[in-house]
Amino acid sequence: MKEPLSPQKILQKIGSMAGGPGYSQSPCPRIASNIPGLLTATSEHERELLNEELRRDREYCRP
């Protein structure tokens, strides 16, 4: 079970979506941060998420 988000974390996420600190127009930093957590995935759903992130990494982040 995930730990509930604190009000501060919620505001940070909203701020980043609105162009605040941590905002990036490029999807590459987010994709790069998602991949390591999915490398040890064992469920079918998590493996699909990993494959999708790897596809996005190839399409958007690799010249």
mmJSON file of the N, C-alpha and C atoms, coordinates in Angstrom:
{"data_MODEL":{"atom_site":{
"group_PDB":["ATOM","ATOM","ATOM","ATOM","ATOM","ATOM","ATOM","ATOM","ATOM","ATOM","ATOM","ATOM","ATOM","ATOM","ATOM","ATOM","ATOM","ATOM","ATOM","ATOM","ATOM","ATOM","ATOM","ATOM","ATOM","ATOM","ATOM","ATOM","ATOM","ATOM","ATOM","ATOM","ATOM","ATOM","ATOM","ATOM","ATOM","ATOM","ATOM","ATOM","ATOM","ATOM","ATOM","ATOM","ATOM","ATOM","ATOM","ATOM","ATOM","ATOM","ATOM","ATOM","ATOM","ATOM","ATOM","ATOM","ATOM","ATOM","ATOM","ATOM","ATOM","ATOM","ATOM","ATOM","ATOM","ATOM","ATOM","ATOM","ATOM","ATOM","ATOM","ATOM","ATOM","ATOM","ATOM","ATOM","ATOM","ATOM","ATOM","ATOM","ATOM","ATOM","ATOM","ATOM","ATOM","ATOM","ATOM","ATOM","ATOM","ATOM","ATOM","ATOM","ATOM","ATOM","ATOM","ATOM","ATOM","ATOM","ATOM","ATOM","ATOM","ATOM","ATOM","ATOM","ATOM","ATOM","ATOM","ATOM","ATOM","ATOM","ATOM","ATOM","ATOM","ATOM","ATOM","ATOM","ATOM","ATOM","ATOM","ATOM","ATOM","ATOM","ATOM","ATOM","ATOM","ATOM","ATOM","ATOM","ATOM","ATOM","ATOM","ATOM","ATOM","ATOM","ATOM","ATOM","ATOM","ATOM","ATOM","ATOM","ATOM","ATOM","ATOM","ATOM","ATOM","ATOM","ATOM","ATOM","ATOM","ATOM","ATOM","ATOM","ATOM","ATOM","ATOM","ATOM","ATOM","ATOM","ATOM","ATOM","ATOM","ATOM","ATOM","ATOM","ATOM","ATOM","ATOM","ATOM","ATOM","ATOM","ATOM","ATOM","ATOM","ATOM","ATOM","ATOM","ATOM","ATOM","ATOM","ATOM","ATOM","ATOM","ATOM","ATOM","ATOM","ATOM","ATOM","ATOM","ATOM"],
"id":[1,2,3,4,5,6,7,8,9,10,11,12,13,14,15,16,17,18,19,20,21,22,23,24,25,26,27,28,29,30,31,32,33,34,35,36,37,38,39,40,41,42,43,44,45,46,47,48,49,50,51,52,53,54,55,56,57,58,59,60,61,62,63,64,65,66,67,68,69,70,71,72,73,74,75,76,77,78,79,80,81,82,83,84,85,86,87,88,89,90,91,92,93,94,95,96,97,98,99,100,101,102,103,104,105,106,107,108,109,110,111,112,113,114,115,116,117,118,119,120,121,122,123,124,125,126,127,128,129,130,131,132,133,134,135,136,137,138,139,140,141,142,143,144,145,146,147,148,149,150,151,152,153,154,155,156,157,158,159,160,161,162,163,164,165,166,167,168,169,170,171,172,173,174,175,176,177,178,179,180,181,182,183,184,185,186,187,188,189],
"type_symbol":["N","C","C","N","C","C","N","C","C","N","C","C","N","C","C","N","C","C","N","C","C","N","C","C","N","C","C","N","C","C","N","C","C","N","C","C","N","C","C","N","C","C","N","C","C","N","C","C","N","C","C","N","C","C","N","C","C","N","C","C","N","C","C","N","C","C","N","C","C","N","C","C","N","C","C","N","C","C","N","C","C","N","C","C","N","C","C","N","C","C","N","C","C","N","C","C","N","C","C","N","C","C","N","C","C","N","C","C","N","C","C","N","C","C","N","C","C","N","C","C","N","C","C","N","C","C","N","C","C","N","C","C","N","C","C","N","C","C","N","C","C","N","C","C","N","C","C","N","C","C","N","C","C","N","C","C","N","C","C","N","C","C","N","C","C","N","C","C","N","C","C","N","C","C","N","C","C","N","C","C","N","C","C","N","C","C","N","C","C"],
"label_atom_id":["N","CA","C","N","CA","C","N","CA","C","N","CA","C","N","CA","C","N","CA","C","N","CA","C","N","CA","C","N","CA","C","N","CA","C","N","CA","C","N","CA","C","N","CA","C","N","CA","C","N","CA","C","N","CA","C","N","CA","C","N","CA","C","N","CA","C","N","CA","C","N","CA","C","N","CA","C","N","CA","C","N","CA","C","N","CA","C","N","CA","C","N","CA","C","N","CA","C","N","CA","C","N","CA","C","N","CA","C","N","CA","C","N","CA","C","N","CA","C","N","CA","C","N","CA","C","N","CA","C","N","CA","C","N","CA","C","N","CA","C","N","CA","C","N","CA","C","N","CA","C","N","CA","C","N","CA","C","N","CA","C","N","CA","C","N","CA","C","N","CA","C","N","CA","C","N","CA","C","N","CA","C","N","CA","C","N","CA","C","N","CA","C","N","CA","C","N","CA","C","N","CA","C","N","CA","C","N","CA","C","N","CA","C","N","CA","C","N","CA","C"],
"label_alt_id":[null,null,null,null,null,null,null,null,null,null,null,null,null,null,null,null,null,null,null,null,null,null,null,null,null,null,null,null,null,null,null,null,null,null,null,null,null,null,null,null,null,null,null,null,null,null,null,null,null,null,null,null,null,null,null,null,null,null,null,null,null,null,null,null,null,null,null,null,null,null,null,null,null,null,null,null,null,null,null,null,null,null,null,null,null,null,null,null,null,null,null,null,null,null,null,null,null,null,null,null,null,null,null,null,null,null,null,null,null,null,null,null,null,null,null,null,null,null,null,null,null,null,null,null,null,null,null,null,null,null,null,null,null,null,null,null,null,null,null,null,null,null,null,null,null,null,null,null,null,null,null,null,null,null,null,null,null,null,null,null,null,null,null,null,null,null,null,null,null,null,null,null,null,null,null,null,null,null,null,null,null,null,null,null,null,null,null,null,null],
"label_comp_id":["MET","MET","MET","LYS","LYS","LYS","GLU","GLU","GLU","PRO","PRO","PRO","LEU","LEU","LEU","SER","SER","SER","PRO","PRO","PRO","GLN","GLN","GLN","LYS","LYS","LYS","ILE","ILE","ILE","LEU","LEU","LEU","GLN","GLN","GLN","LYS","LYS","LYS","ILE","ILE","ILE","GLY","GLY","GLY","SER","SER","SER","MET","MET","MET","ALA","ALA","ALA","GLY","GLY","GLY","GLY","GLY","GLY","PRO","PRO","PRO","GLY","GLY","GLY","TYR","TYR","TYR","SER","SER","SER","GLN","GLN","GLN","SER","SER","SER","PRO","PRO","PRO","CYS","CYS","CYS","PRO","PRO","PRO","ARG","ARG","ARG","ILE","ILE","ILE","ALA","ALA","ALA","SER","SER","SER","ASN","ASN","ASN","ILE","ILE","ILE","PRO","PRO","PRO","GLY","GLY","GLY","LEU","LEU","LEU","LEU","LEU","LEU","THR","THR","THR","ALA","ALA","ALA","THR","THR","THR","SER","SER","SER","GLU","GLU","GLU","HIS","HIS","HIS","GLU","GLU","GLU","ARG","ARG","ARG","GLU","GLU","GLU","LEU","LEU","LEU","LEU","LEU","LEU","ASN","ASN","ASN","GLU","GLU","GLU","GLU","GLU","GLU","LEU","LEU","LEU","ARG","ARG","ARG","ARG","ARG","ARG","ASP","ASP","ASP","ARG","ARG","ARG","GLU","GLU","GLU","TYR","TYR","TYR","CYS","CYS","CYS","ARG","ARG","ARG","PRO","PRO","PRO"],
"label_asym_id":["A","A","A","A","A","A","A","A","A","A","A","A","A","A","A","A","A","A","A","A","A","A","A","A","A","A","A","A","A","A","A","A","A","A","A","A","A","A","A","A","A","A","A","A","A","A","A","A","A","A","A","A","A","A","A","A","A","A","A","A","A","A","A","A","A","A","A","A","A","A","A","A","A","A","A","A","A","A","A","A","A","A","A","A","A","A","A","A","A","A","A","A","A","A","A","A","A","A","A","A","A","A","A","A","A","A","A","A","A","A","A","A","A","A","A","A","A","A","A","A","A","A","A","A","A","A","A","A","A","A","A","A","A","A","A","A","A","A","A","A","A","A","A","A","A","A","A","A","A","A","A","A","A","A","A","A","A","A","A","A","A","A","A","A","A","A","A","A","A","A","A","A","A","A","A","A","A","A","A","A","A","A","A","A","A","A","A","A","A"],
"label_entity_id":["1","1","1","1","1","1","1","1","1","1","1","1","1","1","1","1","1","1","1","1","1","1","1","1","1","1","1","1","1","1","1","1","1","1","1","1","1","1","1","1","1","1","1","1","1","1","1","1","1","1","1","1","1","1","1","1","1","1","1","1","1","1","1","1","1","1","1","1","1","1","1","1","1","1","1","1","1","1","1","1","1","1","1","1","1","1","1","1","1","1","1","1","1","1","1","1","1","1","1","1","1","1","1","1","1","1","1","1","1","1","1","1","1","1","1","1","1","1","1","1","1","1","1","1","1","1","1","1","1","1","1","1","1","1","1","1","1","1","1","1","1","1","1","1","1","1","1","1","1","1","1","1","1","1","1","1","1","1","1","1","1","1","1","1","1","1","1","1","1","1","1","1","1","1","1","1","1","1","1","1","1","1","1","1","1","1","1","1","1"],
"label_seq_id":[1,1,1,2,2,2,3,3,3,4,4,4,5,5,5,6,6,6,7,7,7,8,8,8,9,9,9,10,10,10,11,11,11,12,12,12,13,13,13,14,14,14,15,15,15,16,16,16,17,17,17,18,18,18,19,19,19,20,20,20,21,21,21,22,22,22,23,23,23,24,24,24,25,25,25,26,26,26,27,27,27,28,28,28,29,29,29,30,30,30,31,31,31,32,32,32,33,33,33,34,34,34,35,35,35,36,36,36,37,37,37,38,38,38,39,39,39,40,40,40,41,41,41,42,42,42,43,43,43,44,44,44,45,45,45,46,46,46,47,47,47,48,48,48,49,49,49,50,50,50,51,51,51,52,52,52,53,53,53,54,54,54,55,55,55,56,56,56,57,57,57,58,58,58,59,59,59,60,60,60,61,61,61,62,62,62,63,63,63],
"pdbx_PDB_ins_code":[null,null,null,null,null,null,null,null,null,null,null,null,null,null,null,null,null,null,null,null,null,null,null,null,null,null,null,null,null,null,null,null,null,null,null,null,null,null,null,null,null,null,null,null,null,null,null,null,null,null,null,null,null,null,null,null,null,null,null,null,null,null,null,null,null,null,null,null,null,null,null,null,null,null,null,null,null,null,null,null,null,null,null,null,null,null,null,null,null,null,null,null,null,null,null,null,null,null,null,null,null,null,null,null,null,null,null,null,null,null,null,null,null,null,null,null,null,null,null,null,null,null,null,null,null,null,null,null,null,null,null,null,null,null,null,null,null,null,null,null,null,null,null,null,null,null,null,null,null,null,null,null,null,null,null,null,null,null,null,null,null,null,null,null,null,null,null,null,null,null,null,null,null,null,null,null,null,null,null,null,null,null,null,null,null,null,null,null,null],
"Cartn_x":[0.845,0.0,0.896,0.514,1.309,1.033,2.069,1.926,1.119,0.167,-0.622,0.262,-0.115,0.639,0.364,1.416,1.259,0.735,0.122,-0.328,0.815,2.014,3.162,3.48,3.473,3.762,2.699,1.44,0.35,0.553,0.887,1.121,2.332,3.37,4.535,4.164,3.348,2.933,2.086,1.163,0.33,1.208,2.15,3.06,3.909,4.38,5.204,4.378,3.095,2.231,1.946,1.979,1.679,2.947,4.069,5.307,6.138,5.9,6.672,7.978,8.611,9.877,9.76,10.743,10.734,10.024,9.44,8.727,9.716,9.456,10.279,9.362,9.599,8.799,9.169,10.373,10.834,10.337,9.84,9.413,10.588,11.781,12.927,13.318,13.361,13.71,12.717,11.428,10.421,10.554,10.761,10.917,12.135,13.249,14.482,14.299,13.496,13.284,12.321,11.462,10.508,11.142,12.08,12.64,13.305,14.191,14.841,13.854,12.783,11.797,11.02,10.991,10.246,11.133,12.437,13.347,13.183,12.772,12.604,11.147,10.326,8.897,8.667,7.684,7.356,5.946,5.054,3.678,3.581,2.6,2.368,2.134,1.349,1.047,2.319,3.159,4.402,5.346,5.378,6.217,5.722,4.411,3.85,4.237,4.193,4.606,6.08,6.92,8.341,8.532,7.855,7.986,7.546,6.485,6.015,7.024,7.611,8.613,9.862,10.261,11.415,11.12,9.89,9.503,9.552,9.015,9.04,10.467,11.317,12.714,13.372,13.15,13.722,13.158,11.851,11.202,11.506,11.492,11.611,12.978,13.743,14.963,16.254,16.179,17.391,17.449,18.577,18.705,18.753],
"Cartn_y":[-1.166,0.0,1.237,2.219,3.436,4.356,5.109,6.11,7.28,7.819,8.942,10.164,10.933,12.13,13.227,13.92,15.053,16.246,17.216,18.418,19.113,19.103,19.724,19.015,17.681,16.921,17.174,17.258,17.519,18.884,19.889,21.223,21.247,20.487,20.413,19.798,18.746,18.107,19.055,19.758,20.719,21.836,22.308,23.351,22.911,21.678,21.194,21.058,20.715,20.618,22.005,23.026,24.388,25.163,24.485,25.151,25.664,25.182,25.611,24.849,24.89,24.188,22.704,22.201,20.795,20.531,21.575,21.396,21.312,20.437,20.313,20.048,20.734,20.475,19.144,18.713,17.439,16.3,15.221,14.076,13.208,13.476,12.597,12.454,13.525,13.328,12.421,12.575,11.733,10.282,10.102,8.751,8.088,8.823,8.276,7.919,8.684,8.373,7.206,6.934,5.826,4.47,4.432,3.157,2.337,2.905,2.069,1.363,2.031,1.431,0.293,0.266,-0.775,-1.935,-1.786,-2.841,-4.153,-4.088,-5.308,-5.754,-5.192,-5.502,-6.979,-7.528,-8.935,-9.137,-8.195,-8.373,-8.023,-8.569,-8.316,-6.823,-6.204,-4.776,-3.933,-4.237,-3.484,-3.692,-4.899,-5.167,-4.37,-4.232,-3.411,-1.947,-1.467,-0.098,0.113,-0.855,-0.774,-0.715,-1.588,-1.586,-0.258,0.328,1.621,2.725,2.728,3.74,3.572,2.341,2.113,2.587,2.362,2.836,4.357,5.009,6.473,7.001,6.305,6.71,6.663,5.588,5.478,6.541,6.772,7.696,9.162,9.556,10.968,11.396,10.471,10.871,10.427,9.61,9.133,9.735,10.353,10.965,9.935],
"Cartn_z":[0.0,0.0,0.0,-0.815,-0.901,0.278,0.632,1.684,1.113,1.869,1.357,1.086,0.079,-0.253,0.771,1.125,2.041,1.24,1.915,1.205,0.448,1.012,0.353,-0.962,-0.951,-2.168,-3.233,-2.794,-3.737,-4.397,-3.594,-4.142,-5.078,-4.759,-5.627,-6.97,-6.942,-8.187,-9.028,-8.389,-9.109,-9.681,-8.878,-9.335,-10.508,-10.484,-11.585,-12.861,-12.738,-13.918,-14.492,-13.65,-14.085,-14.436,-14.535,-14.933,-13.785,-12.582,-11.42,-11.302,-10.113,-9.908,-10.251,-10.932,-11.314,-12.627,-13.231,-14.494,-15.633,-16.554,-17.743,-18.925,-20.027,-21.215,-21.839,-21.599,-22.138,-21.252,-21.867,-21.069,-20.615,-21.129,-20.881,-19.411,-18.617,-17.202,-16.466,-16.76,-16.108,-16.567,-17.866,-18.4,-17.766,-17.714,-17.126,-15.658,-14.936,-13.517,-13.322,-14.296,-14.185,-14.488,-15.413,-15.882,-14.774,-13.937,-12.917,-11.977,-11.628,-10.738,-11.372,-12.7,-13.408,-13.853,-13.742,-14.213,-13.454,-12.214,-11.42,-11.376,-12.254,-12.277,-12.569,-11.897,-12.118,-12.645,-12.396,-12.868,-14.354,-15.006,-16.423,-16.671,-15.803,-15.944,-15.84,-14.865,-14.692,-15.877,-16.419,-17.593,-18.793,-18.927,-20.001,-19.814,-18.567,-18.285,-18.633,-18.286,-18.618,-20.125,-20.845,-22.303,-22.902,-22.366,-22.858,-22.557,-21.365,-21.032,-21.901,-22.169,-23.039,-24.466,-24.928,-26.257,-26.302,-25.281,-25.229,-25.164,-24.406,-24.301,-25.687,-26.419,-27.777,-28.705,-28.62,-29.554,-29.267,-27.999,-27.661,-27.147,-26.613,-25.904,-26.563,-27.562,-28.23,-29.639,-29.965,-31.305,-32.416],
"occupancy":[1.0,1.0,1.0,1.0,1.0,1.0,1.0,1.0,1.0,1.0,1.0,1.0,1.0,1.0,1.0,1.0,1.0,1.0,1.0,1.0,1.0,1.0,1.0,1.0,1.0,1.0,1.0,1.0,1.0,1.0,1.0,1.0,1.0,1.0,1.0,1.0,1.0,1.0,1.0,1.0,1.0,1.0,1.0,1.0,1.0,1.0,1.0,1.0,1.0,1.0,1.0,1.0,1.0,1.0,1.0,1.0,1.0,1.0,1.0,1.0,1.0,1.0,1.0,1.0,1.0,1.0,1.0,1.0,1.0,1.0,1.0,1.0,1.0,1.0,1.0,1.0,1.0,1.0,1.0,1.0,1.0,1.0,1.0,1.0,1.0,1.0,1.0,1.0,1.0,1.0,1.0,1.0,1.0,1.0,1.0,1.0,1.0,1.0,1.0,1.0,1.0,1.0,1.0,1.0,1.0,1.0,1.0,1.0,1.0,1.0,1.0,1.0,1.0,1.0,1.0,1.0,1.0,1.0,1.0,1.0,1.0,1.0,1.0,1.0,1.0,1.0,1.0,1.0,1.0,1.0,1.0,1.0,1.0,1.0,1.0,1.0,1.0,1.0,1.0,1.0,1.0,1.0,1.0,1.0,1.0,1.0,1.0,1.0,1.0,1.0,1.0,1.0,1.0,1.0,1.0,1.0,1.0,1.0,1.0,1.0,1.0,1.0,1.0,1.0,1.0,1.0,1.0,1.0,1.0,1.0,1.0,1.0,1.0,1.0,1.0,1.0,1.0,1.0,1.0,1.0,1.0,1.0,1.0,1.0,1.0,1.0,1.0,1.0,1.0],
"B_iso_or_equiv":[0.0,0.0,0.0,0.0,0.0,0.0,0.0,0.0,0.0,0.0,0.0,0.0,0.0,0.0,0.0,0.0,0.0,0.0,0.0,0.0,0.0,0.0,0.0,0.0,0.0,0.0,0.0,0.0,0.0,0.0,0.0,0.0,0.0,0.0,0.0,0.0,0.0,0.0,0.0,0.0,0.0,0.0,0.0,0.0,0.0,0.0,0.0,0.0,0.0,0.0,0.0,0.0,0.0,0.0,0.0,0.0,0.0,0.0,0.0,0.0,0.0,0.0,0.0,0.0,0.0,0.0,0.0,0.0,0.0,0.0,0.0,0.0,0.0,0.0,0.0,0.0,0.0,0.0,0.0,0.0,0.0,0.0,0.0,0.0,0.0,0.0,0.0,0.0,0.0,0.0,0.0,0.0,0.0,0.0,0.0,0.0,0.0,0.0,0.0,0.0,0.0,0.0,0.0,0.0,0.0,0.0,0.0,0.0,0.0,0.0,0.0,0.0,0.0,0.0,0.0,0.0,0.0,0.0,0.0,0.0,0.0,0.0,0.0,0.0,0.0,0.0,0.0,0.0,0.0,0.0,0.0,0.0,0.0,0.0,0.0,0.0,0.0,0.0,0.0,0.0,0.0,0.0,0.0,0.0,0.0,0.0,0.0,0.0,0.0,0.0,0.0,0.0,0.0,0.0,0.0,0.0,0.0,0.0,0.0,0.0,0.0,0.0,0.0,0.0,0.0,0.0,0.0,0.0,0.0,0.0,0.0,0.0,0.0,0.0,0.0,0.0,0.0,0.0,0.0,0.0,0.0,0.0,0.0,0.0,0.0,0.0,0.0,0.0,0.0],
"pdbx_formal_charge":[null,null,null,null,null,null,null,null,null,null,null,null,null,null,null,null,null,null,null,null,null,null,null,null,null,null,null,null,null,null,null,null,null,null,null,null,null,null,null,null,null,null,null,null,null,null,null,null,null,null,null,null,null,null,null,null,null,null,null,null,null,null,null,null,null,null,null,null,null,null,null,null,null,null,null,null,null,null,null,null,null,null,null,null,null,null,null,null,null,null,null,null,null,null,null,null,null,null,null,null,null,null,null,null,null,null,null,null,null,null,null,null,null,null,null,null,null,null,null,null,null,null,null,null,null,null,null,null,null,null,null,null,null,null,null,null,null,null,null,null,null,null,null,null,null,null,null,null,null,null,null,null,null,null,null,null,null,null,null,null,null,null,null,null,null,null,null,null,null,null,null,null,null,null,null,null,null,null,null,null,null,null,null,null,null,null,null,null,null],
"auth_seq_id":[1,1,1,2,2,2,3,3,3,4,4,4,5,5,5,6,6,6,7,7,7,8,8,8,9,9,9,10,10,10,11,11,11,12,12,12,13,13,13,14,14,14,15,15,15,16,16,16,17,17,17,18,18,18,19,19,19,20,20,20,21,21,21,22,22,22,23,23,23,24,24,24,25,25,25,26,26,26,27,27,27,28,28,28,29,29,29,30,30,30,31,31,31,32,32,32,33,33,33,34,34,34,35,35,35,36,36,36,37,37,37,38,38,38,39,39,39,40,40,40,41,41,41,42,42,42,43,43,43,44,44,44,45,45,45,46,46,46,47,47,47,48,48,48,49,49,49,50,50,50,51,51,51,52,52,52,53,53,53,54,54,54,55,55,55,56,56,56,57,57,57,58,58,58,59,59,59,60,60,60,61,61,61,62,62,62,63,63,63],
"auth_comp_id":["MET","MET","MET","LYS","LYS","LYS","GLU","GLU","GLU","PRO","PRO","PRO","LEU","LEU","LEU","SER","SER","SER","PRO","PRO","PRO","GLN","GLN","GLN","LYS","LYS","LYS","ILE","ILE","ILE","LEU","LEU","LEU","GLN","GLN","GLN","LYS","LYS","LYS","ILE","ILE","ILE","GLY","GLY","GLY","SER","SER","SER","MET","MET","MET","ALA","ALA","ALA","GLY","GLY","GLY","GLY","GLY","GLY","PRO","PRO","PRO","GLY","GLY","GLY","TYR","TYR","TYR","SER","SER","SER","GLN","GLN","GLN","SER","SER","SER","PRO","PRO","PRO","CYS","CYS","CYS","PRO","PRO","PRO","ARG","ARG","ARG","ILE","ILE","ILE","ALA","ALA","ALA","SER","SER","SER","ASN","ASN","ASN","ILE","ILE","ILE","PRO","PRO","PRO","GLY","GLY","GLY","LEU","LEU","LEU","LEU","LEU","LEU","THR","THR","THR","ALA","ALA","ALA","THR","THR","THR","SER","SER","SER","GLU","GLU","GLU","HIS","HIS","HIS","GLU","GLU","GLU","ARG","ARG","ARG","GLU","GLU","GLU","LEU","LEU","LEU","LEU","LEU","LEU","ASN","ASN","ASN","GLU","GLU","GLU","GLU","GLU","GLU","LEU","LEU","LEU","ARG","ARG","ARG","ARG","ARG","ARG","ASP","ASP","ASP","ARG","ARG","ARG","GLU","GLU","GLU","TYR","TYR","TYR","CYS","CYS","CYS","ARG","ARG","ARG","PRO","PRO","PRO"],
"auth_asym_id":["A","A","A","A","A","A","A","A","A","A","A","A","A","A","A","A","A","A","A","A","A","A","A","A","A","A","A","A","A","A","A","A","A","A","A","A","A","A","A","A","A","A","A","A","A","A","A","A","A","A","A","A","A","A","A","A","A","A","A","A","A","A","A","A","A","A","A","A","A","A","A","A","A","A","A","A","A","A","A","A","A","A","A","A","A","A","A","A","A","A","A","A","A","A","A","A","A","A","A","A","A","A","A","A","A","A","A","A","A","A","A","A","A","A","A","A","A","A","A","A","A","A","A","A","A","A","A","A","A","A","A","A","A","A","A","A","A","A","A","A","A","A","A","A","A","A","A","A","A","A","A","A","A","A","A","A","A","A","A","A","A","A","A","A","A","A","A","A","A","A","A","A","A","A","A","A","A","A","A","A","A","A","A","A","A","A","A","A","A"],
"auth_atom_id":["N","CA","C","N","CA","C","N","CA","C","N","CA","C","N","CA","C","N","CA","C","N","CA","C","N","CA","C","N","CA","C","N","CA","C","N","CA","C","N","CA","C","N","CA","C","N","CA","C","N","CA","C","N","CA","C","N","CA","C","N","CA","C","N","CA","C","N","CA","C","N","CA","C","N","CA","C","N","CA","C","N","CA","C","N","CA","C","N","CA","C","N","CA","C","N","CA","C","N","CA","C","N","CA","C","N","CA","C","N","CA","C","N","CA","C","N","CA","C","N","CA","C","N","CA","C","N","CA","C","N","CA","C","N","CA","C","N","CA","C","N","CA","C","N","CA","C","N","CA","C","N","CA","C","N","CA","C","N","CA","C","N","CA","C","N","CA","C","N","CA","C","N","CA","C","N","CA","C","N","CA","C","N","CA","C","N","CA","C","N","CA","C","N","CA","C","N","CA","C","N","CA","C","N","CA","C","N","CA","C","N","CA","C","N","CA","C","N","CA","C"],
"pdbx_PDB_model_num":[1,1,1,1,1,1,1,1,1,1,1,1,1,1,1,1,1,1,1,1,1,1,1,1,1,1,1,1,1,1,1,1,1,1,1,1,1,1,1,1,1,1,1,1,1,1,1,1,1,1,1,1,1,1,1,1,1,1,1,1,1,1,1,1,1,1,1,1,1,1,1,1,1,1,1,1,1,1,1,1,1,1,1,1,1,1,1,1,1,1,1,1,1,1,1,1,1,1,1,1,1,1,1,1,1,1,1,1,1,1,1,1,1,1,1,1,1,1,1,1,1,1,1,1,1,1,1,1,1,1,1,1,1,1,1,1,1,1,1,1,1,1,1,1,1,1,1,1,1,1,1,1,1,1,1,1,1,1,1,1,1,1,1,1,1,1,1,1,1,1,1,1,1,1,1,1,1,1,1,1,1,1,1,1,1,1,1,1,1]
}}}
